[in-house]
Structure formats: C-alpha cells, structure tokens
Amino acid sequence: MTPNNQPVSPIVTIDKFSDLSGLTIDTIRALISRGRLPTVKVGRRRMINVALIEKEALNQK
C-alpha cells in the first residue's frame, strides 16, 4: 500500500516508482542497467516489477 492507502500495481512505470521510492529517475535507470531492479517489458515500456521486489524483501532472512 502507498502512504495514501492505495494499492500499488504489481508493475509500475519508472515515473511511478520514482514517486513511490523517492529515488530520481536517473538513479532508477542506473539500477535497471546494472540489473539491480527487476523489470518487465510491456509493449515499448520498461516497467518495474514491484511484486518481485516485495516477494524478495519478504523472503530475506
């Protein structure tokens, strides 16, 4: 859930992820290019896989 209690989609745009995380778009793109953020391609857009980030965070010990 976001701070305003709206559910987050399992995949979001880079702009939306920037809003949610507080990271700059340049930082997010750098993390993507280094393979540090999971993405999926939807049409021409590269989307951040928030569901996978949440799953990995919950599975960490």
PDB file of N, CA, C and O in Angstrom:
ATOM      1  N   MET A   1       0.840  -1.189   0.000  1.00  0.00           N
ATOM      2  CA  MET A   1       0.000   0.000   0.000  1.00  0.00           C
ATOM      3  C   MET A   1       0.884   1.251   0.000  1.00  0.00           C
ATOM      4  O   MET A   1       1.950   1.280   0.616  1.00  0.00           O
ATOM      5  N   THR A   2       0.435   2.234  -0.674  1.00  0.00           N
ATOM      6  CA  THR A   2       1.144   3.502  -0.679  1.00  0.00           C
ATOM      7  C   THR A   2       0.757   4.277   0.576  1.00  0.00           C
ATOM      8  O   THR A   2      -0.187   3.898   1.268  1.00  0.00           O
ATOM      9  N   PRO A   3       1.476   5.357   0.877  1.00  0.00           N
ATOM     10  CA  PRO A   3       1.139   6.127   2.067  1.00  0.00           C
ATOM     11  C   PRO A   3      -0.310   6.607   2.113  1.00  0.00           C
ATOM     12  O   PRO A   3      -0.861   6.787   3.199  1.00  0.00           O
ATOM     13  N   ASN A   4      -0.932   6.817   0.963  1.00  0.00           N
ATOM     14  CA  ASN A   4      -2.329   7.249   0.967  1.00  0.00           C
ATOM     15  C   ASN A   4      -3.283   6.053   0.890  1.00  0.00           C
ATOM     16  O   ASN A   4      -4.456   6.209   0.552  1.00  0.00           O
ATOM     17  N   ASN A   5      -2.771   4.860   1.204  1.00  0.00           N
ATOM     18  CA  ASN A   5      -3.551   3.628   1.309  1.00  0.00           C
ATOM     19  C   ASN A   5      -4.165   3.147   0.006  1.00  0.00           C
ATOM     20  O   ASN A   5      -5.187   2.462   0.016  1.00  0.00           O
ATOM     21  N   GLN A   6      -3.558   3.497  -1.103  1.00  0.00           N
ATOM     22  CA  GLN A   6      -3.996   2.962  -2.382  1.00  0.00           C
ATOM     23  C   GLN A   6      -3.062   1.818  -2.750  1.00  0.00           C
ATOM     24  O   GLN A   6      -1.846   1.951  -2.617  1.00  0.00           O
ATOM     25  N   PRO A   7      -3.611   0.689  -3.214  1.00  0.00           N
ATOM     26  CA  PRO A   7      -2.748  -0.439  -3.572  1.00  0.00           C
ATOM     27  C   PRO A   7      -1.842  -0.091  -4.752  1.00  0.00           C
ATOM     28  O   PRO A   7      -2.200   0.697  -5.628  1.00  0.00           O
ATOM     29  N   VAL A   8      -0.672  -0.694  -4.745  1.00  0.00           N
ATOM     30  CA  VAL A   8       0.289  -0.498  -5.831  1.00  0.00           C
ATOM     31  C   VAL A   8       0.125  -1.650  -6.812  1.00  0.00           C
ATOM     32  O   VAL A   8      -0.025  -2.802  -6.408  1.00  0.00           O
ATOM     33  N   SER A   9       0.155  -1.338  -8.088  1.00  0.00           N
ATOM     34  CA  SER A   9       0.086  -2.354  -9.129  1.00  0.00           C
ATOM     35  C   SER A   9       1.320  -3.253  -9.035  1.00  0.00           C
ATOM     36  O   SER A   9       2.363  -2.806  -8.558  1.00  0.00           O
ATOM     37  N   PRO A  10       1.225  -4.511  -9.477  1.00  0.00           N
ATOM     38  CA  PRO A  10       2.396  -5.385  -9.433  1.00  0.00           C
ATOM     39  C   PRO A  10       3.545  -4.897 -10.320  1.00  0.00           C
ATOM     40  O   PRO A  10       4.702  -5.244 -10.081  1.00  0.00           O
ATOM     41  N   ILE A  11       3.236  -4.106 -11.327  1.00  0.00           N
ATOM     42  CA  ILE A  11       4.267  -3.465 -12.143  1.00  0.00           C
ATOM     43  C   ILE A  11       3.909  -1.991 -12.271  1.00  0.00           C
ATOM     44  O   ILE A  11       2.739  -1.628 -12.395  1.00  0.00           O
ATOM     45  N   VAL A  12       4.941  -1.145 -12.239  1.00  0.00           N
ATOM     46  CA  VAL A  12       4.712   0.299 -12.338  1.00  0.00           C
ATOM     47  C   VAL A  12       5.731   0.918 -13.289  1.00  0.00           C
ATOM     48  O   VAL A  12       6.785   0.341 -13.559  1.00  0.00           O
ATOM     49  N   THR A  13       5.401   2.084 -13.781  1.00  0.00           N
ATOM     50  CA  THR A  13       6.319   2.814 -14.652  1.00  0.00           C
ATOM     51  C   THR A  13       7.504   3.326 -13.837  1.00  0.00           C
ATOM     52  O   THR A  13       7.460   3.357 -12.607  1.00  0.00           O
ATOM     53  N   ILE A  14       8.542   3.718 -14.527  1.00  0.00           N
ATOM     54  CA  ILE A  14       9.703   4.300 -13.863  1.00  0.00           C
ATOM     55  C   ILE A  14       9.299   5.576 -13.123  1.00  0.00           C
ATOM     56  O   ILE A  14       9.762   5.820 -12.008  1.00  0.00           O
ATOM     57  N   ASP A  15       8.438   6.386 -13.737  1.00  0.00           N
ATOM     58  CA  ASP A  15       7.976   7.614 -13.082  1.00  0.00           C
ATOM     59  C   ASP A  15       7.229   7.309 -11.785  1.00  0.00           C
ATOM     60  O   ASP A  15       7.464   7.953 -10.763  1.00  0.00           O
ATOM     61  N   LYS A  16       6.335   6.331 -11.829  1.00  0.00           N
ATOM     62  CA  LYS A  16       5.562   5.964 -10.635  1.00  0.00           C
ATOM     63  C   LYS A  16       6.486   5.401  -9.553  1.00  0.00           C
ATOM     64  O   LYS A  16       6.329   5.716  -8.373  1.00  0.00           O
ATOM     65  N   PHE A  17       7.448   4.568  -9.956  1.00  0.00           N
ATOM     66  CA  PHE A  17       8.387   4.013  -8.983  1.00  0.00           C
ATOM     67  C   PHE A  17       9.216   5.128  -8.349  1.00  0.00           C
ATOM     68  O   PHE A  17       9.540   5.064  -7.163  1.00  0.00           O
ATOM     69  N   SER A  18       9.556   6.140  -9.127  1.00  0.00           N
ATOM     70  CA  SER A  18      10.273   7.295  -8.591  1.00  0.00           C
ATOM     71  C   SER A  18       9.435   7.993  -7.523  1.00  0.00           C
ATOM     72  O   SER A  18       9.946   8.352  -6.462  1.00  0.00           O
ATOM     73  N   ASP A  19       8.155   8.184  -7.806  1.00  0.00           N
ATOM     74  CA  ASP A  19       7.253   8.798  -6.827  1.00  0.00           C
ATOM     75  C   ASP A  19       7.151   7.962  -5.555  1.00  0.00           C
ATOM     76  O   ASP A  19       7.188   8.501  -4.449  1.00  0.00           O
ATOM     77  N   LEU A  20       7.023   6.646  -5.714  1.00  0.00           N
ATOM     78  CA  LEU A  20       6.852   5.750  -4.561  1.00  0.00           C
ATOM     79  C   LEU A  20       8.122   5.623  -3.724  1.00  0.00           C
ATOM     80  O   LEU A  20       8.060   5.563  -2.496  1.00  0.00           O
ATOM     81  N   SER A  21       9.270   5.581  -4.395  1.00  0.00           N
ATOM     82  CA  SER A  21      10.525   5.300  -3.691  1.00  0.00           C
ATOM     83  C   SER A  21      11.285   6.547  -3.259  1.00  0.00           C
ATOM     84  O   SER A  21      12.092   6.499  -2.331  1.00  0.00           O
ATOM     85  N   GLY A  22      11.028   7.655  -3.930  1.00  0.00           N
ATOM     86  CA  GLY A  22      11.788   8.866  -3.647  1.00  0.00           C
ATOM     87  C   GLY A  22      13.121   8.915  -4.380  1.00  0.00           C
ATOM     88  O   GLY A  22      13.888   9.862  -4.203  1.00  0.00           O
ATOM     89  N   LEU A  23      13.408   7.909  -5.199  1.00  0.00           N
ATOM     90  CA  LEU A  23      14.635   7.885  -5.993  1.00  0.00           C
ATOM     91  C   LEU A  23      14.436   8.699  -7.265  1.00  0.00           C
ATOM     92  O   LEU A  23      13.324   8.806  -7.780  1.00  0.00           O
ATOM     93  N   THR A  24      15.520   9.268  -7.761  1.00  0.00           N
ATOM     94  CA  THR A  24      15.415  10.016  -9.012  1.00  0.00           C
ATOM     95  C   THR A  24      15.282   9.034 -10.183  1.00  0.00           C
ATOM     96  O   THR A  24      15.649   7.864 -10.077  1.00  0.00           O
ATOM     97  N   ILE A  25      14.765   9.526 -11.263  1.00  0.00           N
ATOM     98  CA  ILE A  25      14.617   8.700 -12.463  1.00  0.00           C
ATOM     99  C   ILE A  25      15.989   8.245 -12.958  1.00  0.00           C
ATOM    100  O   ILE A  25      16.136   7.108 -13.405  1.00  0.00           O
ATOM    101  N   ASP A  26      16.981   9.111 -12.885  1.00  0.00           N
ATOM    102  CA  ASP A  26      18.339   8.730 -13.302  1.00  0.00           C
ATOM    103  C   ASP A  26      18.880   7.597 -12.440  1.00  0.00           C
ATOM    104  O   ASP A  26      19.518   6.680 -12.958  1.00  0.00           O
ATOM    105  N   THR A  27      18.638   7.645 -11.141  1.00  0.00           N
ATOM    106  CA  THR A  27      19.089   6.582 -10.237  1.00  0.00           C
ATOM    107  C   THR A  27      18.396   5.272 -10.567  1.00  0.00           C
ATOM    108  O   THR A  27      19.030   4.216 -10.590  1.00  0.00           O
ATOM    109  N   ILE A  28      17.101   5.338 -10.822  1.00  0.00           N
ATOM    110  CA  ILE A  28      16.339   4.131 -11.152  1.00  0.00           C
ATOM    111  C   ILE A  28      16.855   3.527 -12.452  1.00  0.00           C
ATOM    112  O   ILE A  28      17.039   2.313 -12.539  1.00  0.00           O
ATOM    113  N   ARG A  29      17.086   4.352 -13.451  1.00  0.00           N
ATOM    114  CA  ARG A  29      17.610   3.837 -14.727  1.00  0.00           C
ATOM    115  C   ARG A  29      18.984   3.204 -14.555  1.00  0.00           C
ATOM    116  O   ARG A  29      19.288   2.195 -15.191  1.00  0.00           O
ATOM    117  N   ALA A  30      19.815   3.791 -13.701  1.00  0.00           N
ATOM    118  CA  ALA A  30      21.133   3.215 -13.432  1.00  0.00           C
ATOM    119  C   ALA A  30      20.981   1.854 -12.744  1.00  0.00           C
ATOM    120  O   ALA A  30      21.693   0.910 -13.087  1.00  0.00           O
ATOM    121  N   LEU A  31      20.071   1.746 -11.789  1.00  0.00           N
ATOM    122  CA  LEU A  31      19.835   0.475 -11.103  1.00  0.00           C
ATOM    123  C   LEU A  31      19.316  -0.586 -12.071  1.00  0.00           C
ATOM    124  O   LEU A  31      19.693  -1.754 -11.979  1.00  0.00           O
ATOM    125  N   ILE A  32      18.462  -0.181 -12.988  1.00  0.00           N
ATOM    126  CA  ILE A  32      17.948  -1.109 -14.003  1.00  0.00           C
ATOM    127  C   ILE A  32      19.092  -1.588 -14.896  1.00  0.00           C
ATOM    128  O   ILE A  32      19.223  -2.784 -15.158  1.00  0.00           O
ATOM    129  N   SER A  33      19.918  -0.652 -15.361  1.00  0.00           N
ATOM    130  CA  SER A  33      21.000  -1.031 -16.275  1.00  0.00           C
ATOM    131  C   SER A  33      22.027  -1.943 -15.607  1.00  0.00           C
ATOM    132  O   SER A  33      22.693  -2.728 -16.282  1.00  0.00           O
ATOM    133  N   ARG A  34      22.156  -1.842 -14.288  1.00  0.00           N
ATOM    134  CA  ARG A  34      23.068  -2.713 -13.537  1.00  0.00           C
ATOM    135  C   ARG A  34      22.415  -4.025 -13.117  1.00  0.00           C
ATOM    136  O   ARG A  34      23.057  -4.877 -12.502  1.00  0.00           O
ATOM    137  N   GLY A  35      21.131  -4.183 -13.453  1.00  0.00           N
ATOM    138  CA  GLY A  35      20.421  -5.406 -13.095  1.00  0.00           C
ATOM    139  C   GLY A  35      19.980  -5.466 -11.642  1.00  0.00           C
ATOM    140  O   GLY A  35      19.681  -6.544 -11.129  1.00  0.00           O
ATOM    141  N   ARG A  36      19.938  -4.323 -10.976  1.00  0.00           N
ATOM    142  CA  ARG A  36      19.593  -4.284  -9.553  1.00  0.00           C
ATOM    143  C   ARG A  36      18.092  -4.146  -9.300  1.00  0.00           C
ATOM    144  O   ARG A  36      17.630  -4.401  -8.188  1.00  0.00           O
ATOM    145  N   LEU A  37      17.326  -3.746 -10.316  1.00  0.00           N
ATOM    146  CA  LEU A  37      15.871  -3.654 -10.204  1.00  0.00           C
ATOM    147  C   LEU A  37      15.248  -4.568 -11.251  1.00  0.00           C
ATOM    148  O   LEU A  37      15.617  -4.512 -12.424  1.00  0.00           O
ATOM    149  N   PRO A  38      14.302  -5.415 -10.833  1.00  0.00           N
ATOM    150  CA  PRO A  38      13.654  -6.302 -11.792  1.00  0.00           C
ATOM    151  C   PRO A  38      12.645  -5.537 -12.646  1.00  0.00           C
ATOM    152  O   PRO A  38      11.863  -4.733 -12.140  1.00  0.00           O
ATOM    153  N   THR A  39      12.679  -5.802 -13.933  1.00  0.00           N
ATOM    154  CA  THR A  39      11.761  -5.132 -14.852  1.00  0.00           C
ATOM    155  C   THR A  39      11.112  -6.139 -15.792  1.00  0.00           C
ATOM    156  O   THR A  39      11.578  -7.267 -15.956  1.00  0.00           O
ATOM    157  N   VAL A  40      10.027  -5.693 -16.399  1.00  0.00           N
ATOM    158  CA  VAL A  40       9.379  -6.440 -17.481  1.00  0.00           C
ATOM    159  C   VAL A  40       9.091  -5.439 -18.587  1.00  0.00           C
ATOM    160  O   VAL A  40       8.870  -4.256 -18.330  1.00  0.00           O
ATOM    161  N   LYS A  41       9.097  -5.920 -19.801  1.00  0.00           N
ATOM    162  CA  LYS A  41       8.787  -5.054 -20.926  1.00  0.00           C
ATOM    163  C   LYS A  41       7.325  -5.255 -21.298  1.00  0.00           C
ATOM    164  O   LYS A  41       6.882  -6.377 -21.543  1.00  0.00           O
ATOM    165  N   VAL A  42       6.586  -4.158 -21.336  1.00  0.00           N
ATOM    166  CA  VAL A  42       5.179  -4.168 -21.724  1.00  0.00           C
ATOM    167  C   VAL A  42       5.061  -3.246 -22.931  1.00  0.00           C
ATOM    168  O   VAL A  42       5.124  -2.023 -22.806  1.00  0.00           O
ATOM    169  N   GLY A  43       4.891  -3.849 -24.091  1.00  0.00           N
ATOM    170  CA  GLY A  43       4.920  -3.047 -25.312  1.00  0.00           C
ATOM    171  C   GLY A  43       6.295  -2.441 -25.465  1.00  0.00           C
ATOM    172  O   GLY A  43       7.296  -3.157 -25.487  1.00  0.00           O
ATOM    173  N   ARG A  44       6.350  -1.134 -25.570  1.00  0.00           N
ATOM    174  CA  ARG A  44       7.634  -0.438 -25.672  1.00  0.00           C
ATOM    175  C   ARG A  44       8.169   0.018 -24.321  1.00  0.00           C
ATOM    176  O   ARG A  44       9.314   0.458 -24.213  1.00  0.00           O
ATOM    177  N   ARG A  45       7.336  -0.090 -23.297  1.00  0.00           N
ATOM    178  CA  ARG A  45       7.720   0.444 -21.986  1.00  0.00           C
ATOM    179  C   ARG A  45       8.415  -0.584 -21.124  1.00  0.00           C
ATOM    180  O   ARG A  45       8.052  -1.760 -21.122  1.00  0.00           O
ATOM    181  N   ARG A  46       9.407  -0.136 -20.399  1.00  0.00           N
ATOM    182  CA  ARG A  46      10.088  -0.940 -19.402  1.00  0.00           C
ATOM    183  C   ARG A  46       9.428  -0.600 -18.067  1.00  0.00           C
ATOM    184  O   ARG A  46       9.428   0.560 -17.655  1.00  0.00           O
ATOM    185  N   MET A  47       8.865  -1.606 -17.387  1.00  0.00           N
ATOM    186  CA  MET A  47       8.138  -1.410 -16.132  1.00  0.00           C
ATOM    187  C   MET A  47       8.890  -2.088 -14.986  1.00  0.00           C
ATOM    188  O   MET A  47       9.515  -3.133 -15.171  1.00  0.00           O
ATOM    189  N   ILE A  48       8.820  -1.482 -13.810  1.00  0.00           N
ATOM    190  CA  ILE A  48       9.453  -2.038 -12.624  1.00  0.00           C
ATOM    191  C   ILE A  48       8.538  -3.110 -12.040  1.00  0.00           C
ATOM    192  O   ILE A  48       7.343  -2.877 -11.858  1.00  0.00           O
ATOM    193  N   ASN A  49       9.095  -4.280 -11.747  1.00  0.00           N
ATOM    194  CA  ASN A  49       8.335  -5.398 -11.189  1.00  0.00           C
ATOM    195  C   ASN A  49       8.303  -5.269  -9.660  1.00  0.00           C
ATOM    196  O   ASN A  49       9.126  -5.860  -8.961  1.00  0.00           O
ATOM    197  N   VAL A  50       7.350  -4.494  -9.158  1.00  0.00           N
ATOM    198  CA  VAL A  50       7.221  -4.240  -7.727  1.00  0.00           C
ATOM    199  C   VAL A  50       6.863  -5.522  -6.981  1.00  0.00           C
ATOM    200  O   VAL A  50       7.325  -5.733  -5.859  1.00  0.00           O
ATOM    201  N   ALA A  51       6.057  -6.368  -7.582  1.00  0.00           N
ATOM    202  CA  ALA A  51       5.669  -7.628  -6.935  1.00  0.00           C
ATOM    203  C   ALA A  51       6.896  -8.481  -6.622  1.00  0.00           C
ATOM    204  O   ALA A  51       6.978  -9.075  -5.546  1.00  0.00           O
ATOM    205  N   LEU A  52       7.844  -8.546  -7.546  1.00  0.00           N
ATOM    206  CA  LEU A  52       9.056  -9.330  -7.314  1.00  0.00           C
ATOM    207  C   LEU A  52       9.934  -8.687  -6.237  1.00  0.00           C
ATOM    208  O   LEU A  52      10.538  -9.393  -5.430  1.00  0.00           O
ATOM    209  N   ILE A  53      10.006  -7.377  -6.221  1.00  0.00           N
ATOM    210  CA  ILE A  53      10.767  -6.680  -5.181  1.00  0.00           C
ATOM    211  C   ILE A  53      10.176  -7.002  -3.807  1.00  0.00           C
ATOM    212  O   ILE A  53      10.910  -7.305  -2.867  1.00  0.00           O
ATOM    213  N   GLU A  54       8.846  -6.935  -3.696  1.00  0.00           N
ATOM    214  CA  GLU A  54       8.180  -7.245  -2.421  1.00  0.00           C
ATOM    215  C   GLU A  54       8.412  -8.698  -2.019  1.00  0.00           C
ATOM    216  O   GLU A  54       8.695  -8.982  -0.855  1.00  0.00           O
ATOM    217  N   LYS A  55       8.296  -9.611  -2.967  1.00  0.00           N
ATOM    218  CA  LYS A  55       8.495 -11.048  -2.678  1.00  0.00           C
ATOM    219  C   LYS A  55       9.904 -11.290  -2.164  1.00  0.00           C
ATOM    220  O   LYS A  55      10.093 -11.979  -1.162  1.00  0.00           O
ATOM    221  N   GLU A  56      10.907 -10.720  -2.855  1.00  0.00           N
ATOM    222  CA  GLU A  56      12.293 -10.911  -2.434  1.00  0.00           C
ATOM    223  C   GLU A  56      12.543 -10.295  -1.056  1.00  0.00           C
ATOM    224  O   GLU A  56      13.283 -10.857  -0.248  1.00  0.00           O
ATOM    225  N   ALA A  57      11.931  -9.149  -0.793  1.00  0.00           N
ATOM    226  CA  ALA A  57      12.108  -8.497   0.518  1.00  0.00           C
ATOM    227  C   ALA A  57      11.509  -9.359   1.637  1.00  0.00           C
ATOM    228  O   ALA A  57      12.088  -9.466   2.718  1.00  0.00           O
ATOM    229  N   LEU A  58      10.350  -9.971   1.375  1.00  0.00           N
ATOM    230  CA  LEU A  58       9.702 -10.801   2.379  1.00  0.00           C
ATOM    231  C   LEU A  58      10.446 -12.108   2.622  1.00  0.00           C
ATOM    232  O   LEU A  58      10.362 -12.674   3.711  1.00  0.00           O
ATOM    233  N   ASN A  59      11.172 -12.592   1.617  1.00  0.00           N
ATOM    234  CA  ASN A  59      11.894 -13.862   1.742  1.00  0.00           C
ATOM    235  C   ASN A  59      13.283 -13.714   2.350  1.00  0.00           C
ATOM    236  O   ASN A  59      13.941 -14.716   2.629  1.00  0.00           O
ATOM    237  N   GLN A  60      13.737 -12.491   2.557  1.00  0.00           N
ATOM    238  CA  GLN A  60      15.066 -12.312   3.146  1.00  0.00           C
ATOM    239  C   GLN A  60      15.026 -12.674   4.620  1.00  0.00           C
ATOM    240  O   GLN A  60      14.042 -12.415   5.313  1.00  0.00           O
ATOM    241  N   LYS A  61      16.098 -13.270   5.081  1.00  0.00           N
ATOM    242  CA  LYS A  61      16.153 -13.680   6.489  1.00  0.00           C
ATOM    243  C   LYS A  61      16.991 -12.742   7.293  1.00  0.00           C
ATOM    244  O   LYS A  61      17.149 -12.934   8.499  1.00  0.00           O
TER     245      LYS A  61
END
